[in-house]
Amino acid sequence: MPEYSFILAGRVGVGKSSLFARINNGTTPDCSEGIIDTRNTWDDVGLERLVHETAVNGREIKVSLWDTGGLERYDSMTANYYRHAHAVILVYDVMAEDTLYCLSDWIREARQNSRWSDRLVFALWGNKCDRKDHVTRDDAVSAFISKHNISPDLTTKVSSTIEGSVETAFSTLIEQVDQSFSQVGFEGDTVDRDVNRLLFSF
């Protein structure tokens, strides 16, 4: 069974943990089974993981989603965090346009450190779209995804308070990643091995 690793990236305060919690506690419309592991935590490093099981085109797959909980502040762990990622969910706050531009740093680090840099998939999520006071301009988002070669199909606005918005974005990303990696016959590493490498390979 193919197993993929996704990571959440973005400035502290953009709402990554609320998105993580929404995916962890909610259900995806086309996958009632949803989460097969509840939230796992490693308090000493501030890392959280959930494992999601679903089917894409009749194929069973697993996705391990990681939330740093501020881990990105520690440079010593940056390379390991990105190394086994197949997709990066870039999160910005629609009420703070500077949180969009700073994602360039995460993109650069991910491409430098991921072993799958040639196939690494990026999604761009504008969080807190339920708020009326949007500041981030749509043309700024369009220019950003064009500059960094991010698919418009994986660029969306979400909110953990809007039913289905996060789940739909997550399902779309899973399908795109599986399509990209299945083309090369990818079967994946086990999630447990990814955990061990991430936590203990410094």
RAJO-V20067 format. One record per backbone hydrogen bond with DSSP energy under -1.0 kcal/mol. CO is the residue of the C=O (numbers start at 1). NH is the residue of the N-H. E is the energy in kcal/mol with one decimal. If there is no record, write none. Layout:
co;nh;e
CO;NH;E
CO;NH;E
This chain:
co;nh;e
2;62;-2.3
4;64;-3.4
5;86;-3.2
5;87;-1.4
6;66;-2.1
7;89;-3.3
9;91;-2.8
11;14;-1.7
15;19;-1.8
16;20;-2.5
17;21;-2.4
18;22;-1.9
19;23;-2.3
20;24;-2.4
21;25;-2.6
22;26;-2.3
28;31;-2.2
34;53;-2.0
40;49;-2.0
42;45;-1.8
42;46;-1.5
42;47;-1.3
47;42;-2.0
48;67;-2.5
49;40;-2.5
50;65;-2.8
51;36;-2.2
51;37;-1.3
52;63;-2.7
54;61;-2.6
56;59;-2.0
59;56;-2.7
61;54;-2.1
62;4;-2.6
63;52;-3.2
64;6;-3.1
65;50;-2.0
66;8;-1.8
67;48;-2.4
70;73;-1.9
71;74;-2.6
74;77;-1.7
75;78;-1.0
77;81;-2.1
78;82;-1.8
79;83;-1.9
82;85;-2.0
83;115;-2.5
86;121;-2.1
87;7;-1.7
88;123;-2.4
89;9;-2.7
90;125;-3.2
92;127;-3.3
93;96;-2.3
94;135;-3.1
94;136;-2.5
96;99;-1.7
97;100;-1.5
97;101;-1.4
98;102;-1.9
100;103;-1.4
101;104;-1.7
102;105;-1.3
103;107;-2.3
104;108;-2.2
105;109;-2.3
106;110;-2.5
107;111;-2.4
108;112;-1.9
109;113;-1.8
110;114;-2.6
114;117;-1.2
116;119;-2.2
116;120;-1.6
121;88;-2.5
123;90;-3.3
124;156;-2.5
125;92;-2.2
126;158;-2.7
127;94;-2.2
128;131;-1.9
132;134;-1.6
137;141;-1.7
138;142;-2.4
139;143;-2.1
140;144;-2.0
141;145;-2.5
142;146;-1.7
143;147;-2.2
144;148;-2.0
145;150;-2.4
151;154;-1.5
152;155;-1.5
154;124;-2.1
156;126;-2.8
158;129;-2.2
159;162;-1.3
162;165;-1.4
164;168;-2.5
165;169;-1.7
166;170;-2.5
167;171;-2.5
168;172;-2.3
169;173;-1.9
170;174;-2.3
171;175;-2.1
172;176;-2.0
173;177;-2.7
174;178;-2.6
175;179;-2.1
176;180;-2.1
177;181;-2.7
178;182;-2.4
181;184;-1.3
181;186;-1.9
182;185;-1.5
190;194;-1.8
191;195;-2.3
192;196;-2.2
193;197;-2.5
194;198;-2.5
195;199;-2.5
196;200;-2.2
197;201;-1.4
